[in-house]
Amino acid sequence: MIHMYKIAVMGDMDSIYGFAAVGLDICPVDEPAMAAGLLKELTEKGYAVIYVTESLCPYIVKEIEASGGGALPAIVPIPGAYGNSGYGMARINKFVEQAVGSDILFGKE
């Protein structure tokens, strides 16, 4: 039996509406304060991958960090329609640094 994982995209409508065209579930967030509850709801519904626009990430930092212990759901920051805040790259750099013991991506001490 093949198990199909569900994928969702959270963010402002301008940033996420195009993902519906490729079959992903879009979850518009008009009020950033609602993001934590929506993330919890998606996790409880069994979504394996949840893309979140970087503009929402500061509002759900605790939830993102709490999810880091397991493989699923994978919460992946993505740039929104209004630009890139650098949050996603900083998070990747943090994980790489923890894994190898030094900053091999940007070479900062």
N, C-alpha and C positions, 0 to 999 in steps of 0.2 A: 504494500500500500504506500502510495506517495503522499507525504504530508506537505500541504501547501502553507507556507508561512504568510501571515498578513503583514503588509507594510503600510505605514501611515506617514503623512507629512503634516506637521503643525506649523502655523505661522500666519502672517497677514495674507489676505486673499490675493493681492497682487503678486506675492512671491510664490504661492503654492498652486494656483489654479491649473497651471500647465501640467502638473504631475498627474492629474486625473486622466489626461489623454493617454498616459501609458499604463493605466490601470491601478494606480496607487490610491489609497483612501486619503482624501484631503480633509483636514480638520482646521477650519479657519478659527483664529483667535483674535477677537476684536479688542479684548481687554487683557493685557499681560497678566493681571492678577488672577485670571482664570486658567492660566497655563498649567500650574501645578496640578490642579484638579483634573484637567483633561489628560495630562501625562499619566496620572495614576489610573484613570479610567481606561486608557488605551493599554496600559500594562496589564490590568486585570482582565481585559478582553483577549489577551493572548497575542498581541502584536509582537512580532519578532524583531522588527526594525522600525524605529521611529525617527524620522528626520525632523529636526527642529531648526527653524531659522535662527541665526545668531542673535538677532535682535530680541528674541525671547529668552535666550540662555541665562542672562543675569537674573531673571525672575524665577528660575527653576534650578539654580546651582546645587542646592541641597539634594534635590531629587535626582539630578544627573549624577552627582558624586555617589549617592547611595546605590545607584544601579550598577556601579562599576565592579561589583564583586562577582557577578555572574555573566554568563555569555549572552543571555537573552533577558530582556530586550536590549538590543544594541541601539543606543541613543546617539545619533550622529548629527552634529551641528552642520548646517549648510548656510552659505551666504544667501541673503534675501535680495529682493528686487532693488533695495535701496543701498546696497553695498555690503562690504565685508568688514566685520569688526576685529577680526584676528583671533576671536575666541576659539574657533575650531583648530587652527594651527597651533595655538598655545597649548591646547589640550593634548593634541598629538605629540607635541614636543615633550610635555610632561610625562606621558606614558613611555615614550622612547627613552627618556632620561632615567626613569625608574627601572626600565628593563635592562639597560646596558651600563648604568652607573655614571653616565656623563652625557653632556649635551652634544650629540654627534650631528644634529641637524643644523644648528646655528652657531656652534662653537663658542658659546658664552660660558664663562667660568662662574 
